[in-house]
Amino acid sequence: MKWLYLLLFVTLPLGQLGAIPIFAGVTIYAHDLALVLLLIFSRKKEFKGRLRYPIVFFIWTAVVSLLSNAYRFPESEIIVSSLYLVRWMLYASIYFVIQGVSPKFLLKGLYGFGVALSGLGIVQYFLYPYLRNLSYLGWDPHLFRVFSTLLDPNFAGLIFILTLFLGAKQKYPLITQGITLAAFFLTFSRSSYLAFLVGITLWLFATKKAKYIVAVVTIFLLVLVFLPKPDGEGVKLFRTVSTFARIGNWQRGLTLISQPRPFGHGFNTLRYEQRERGWVDDSQMISKAGAGLDNSLLFVLATTGILGFAAYIWLLWTQFKIKSLLLTTTLVAVIIHSLFSNSLFYPWLMVWMWILTAAEEGASVGS
């Protein structure tokens, strides 16, 4: 079985390079295939763990959300929307499958993924500094920013943060921490910067090192001042284009919430909902942002309604109840980041969180 876990950790750094388009709007990734193999050969027959009831409750609300909105969309669109729920269930199954696996082994695998992603990001920064040639596929150019194989500096930045926290907890080598820190700064992701500052502040408070907070923040700001900033909107920390776009995205989410449905507007139907409302048109269907909202909690509330939102909050709260500083700090950083991106439903982040949750729960039980 160990080779299957290794296969999972090896395929994760492939990122979008391991994407396999199936048909319009549906893509599977190399790590999806590794997870399927892991499930097929898994010997786990029981669903144990603190999160089992919140997981089941959220799945139920998402299914009901889709079914209650099925009449509003063509059958093909409901099928495509349901496939994302299948993916969510596949990722959630990681939590059950890896229970009993050595937490130390799992954390090493996650750290290896994060460091590999960081190293690839540094190489990309110098050899492939922008994605302008992929704009026809819906990718933003991200000029002179680290986006690594995820092709997105904001999500890459979040993975780098979690790698740094994990490395600090496990006391991994300074060289790998340094590479990850450099990649993190070069993302120029403001949501990642904020998530890092909130997370590191919490960490210092919890470890009774609050006296270092001012020094850490000062050094952090000085690094931002002296970072290389070639021409390009993306490296401007006070850029406004993306800010106004995000505000407009939030307004759309609030509009959906202000027109409540018992089970939301349908889990993962936002691409079609936005098209029907004229917020996007058919020529923009390749947009990578068309299927979500730039706020994970708004996404849950708009798509699954108040019950789905309650189920998801229950899930997060249950994770917080696991006695682990690493998991708590990680959750806080992820939630802060998710206020500006749909981070909680990003494939690589979901895999990370399910593995980390199972590992830390296993460690707390074994301690």
Secondary structure, DSSP 8 states (H G I E B T S, - for coil): -HHHHHHHHHHGGGGGGGEEEEETTEEEEHHHHHHHHHHHH-------STTHHHHHHHHHHHHHHHHHTGGGS-HHHHHHHHHHHHHHHHHHHHHHHTTTS-HHHHHHHHHHHHHHHHHHHHHHHHH----GGGGGGT----TTS--GGGT-HHHHHHHHHHHHHHHHHHT--HHHHHHHHHHHHTT--HHHHHHHHHHHHHHHHHTT-GGGHHHHHHHHHHHHHHS---SSGGG-TT--HHHHHHHHHHHHHHHHHHS--TTTT-TT-HHHHHHHTTSS-GGGTT-TTTTS-SSHHHHHHHHHHHHHHHHHHHHHHHHHTS--HHHHHHHHHHHHHHTTS-GGG-HHHHHHHHHHHHHHHHHHHH-
